[in-house]
């Protein structure tokens, strides 16, 4: 499975959108400070995730969530 996830920093109002094949490991990696982009805003909690059987669709949805209309969609519905 391919997962698109939205993480939210516990101590602030920061969000992260990403894609992974191993969701638990990826969240642990973010919380351990191993991801340069998110290390300064942790710890993180998983807000939501969607599972895709097709990697191309997962990539497409991740890119959508990172766009302006995708951020608005996520803020309103997820």
C-alpha positions as CSV (number, residue, x, y, z in Angstrom):
1,X,0.0,0.0,0.0
2,X,1.0,3.6,-0.6
3,X,0.0,6.1,2.0
4,X,-0.5,9.9,1.8
5,X,-0.5,11.4,5.3
6,X,-1.0,14.7,7.0
7,X,0.9,15.3,10.2
8,X,0.4,18.2,12.6
9,X,2.9,19.5,15.1
10,X,1.7,19.0,18.6
11,X,3.2,22.3,19.9
12,X,2.4,24.6,17.0
13,X,0.2,25.1,14.0
14,X,2.5,23.4,11.4
15,X,1.3,20.8,9.0
16,X,3.2,18.3,6.9
17,X,1.9,16.4,3.9
18,X,3.9,13.3,2.7
19,X,3.8,9.9,1.1
20,X,5.2,6.6,2.3
21,X,5.0,2.9,2.0
22,X,5.5,2.3,5.8
23,X,3.3,4.8,7.7
24,X,4.3,3.8,11.3
25,X,8.0,4.0,10.5
26,X,7.6,7.3,8.8
27,X,5.8,9.0,11.7
28,X,8.5,7.6,14.1
29,X,11.2,9.0,11.8
30,X,9.6,12.5,11.9
31,X,9.3,12.4,15.7
32,X,12.9,11.2,16.1
33,X,14.1,14.3,14.2
34,X,15.4,12.3,11.2
35,X,13.6,14.4,8.6
36,X,15.3,17.7,8.1
37,X,12.2,19.6,7.0
38,X,10.2,18.7,10.1
39,X,12.8,18.3,12.8
40,X,12.4,21.8,14.2
41,X,8.6,21.6,14.5
42,X,8.2,18.3,16.2
43,X,6.8,16.3,17.9
44,X,4.2,15.3,15.3
45,X,0.9,13.5,15.5
46,X,-0.9,11.8,12.6
47,X,-4.0,13.8,11.6
48,X,-5.2,11.6,8.8
49,X,-4.0,9.3,6.1
50,X,-5.3,7.8,2.9
51,X,-4.2,4.4,1.5
52,X,-3.8,3.8,-2.2
53,X,-3.0,0.6,-4.0
54,X,-1.6,2.5,-7.0
55,X,1.6,4.6,-6.4
56,X,0.8,7.0,-9.2
57,X,-2.5,7.9,-7.6
58,X,-0.8,8.4,-4.3
59,X,1.7,10.7,-5.8
60,X,-1.0,12.6,-7.6
61,X,-3.0,13.1,-4.4
62,X,0.0,14.2,-2.5
63,X,0.8,16.8,-5.1
64,X,-2.8,18.0,-5.0
65,X,-2.7,18.4,-1.2
66,X,0.4,20.5,-1.5
67,X,-1.3,22.8,-4.0
68,X,-3.3,25.9,-2.9
69,X,-6.7,24.2,-3.5
70,X,-5.5,21.0,-1.9
71,X,-4.5,22.9,1.3
72,X,-7.9,24.5,1.3
73,X,-9.6,21.1,0.9
74,X,-7.5,19.6,3.7
75,X,-8.2,22.5,6.1
76,X,-11.9,22.3,5.5
77,X,-12.5,18.5,5.2
78,X,-9.6,16.6,6.8
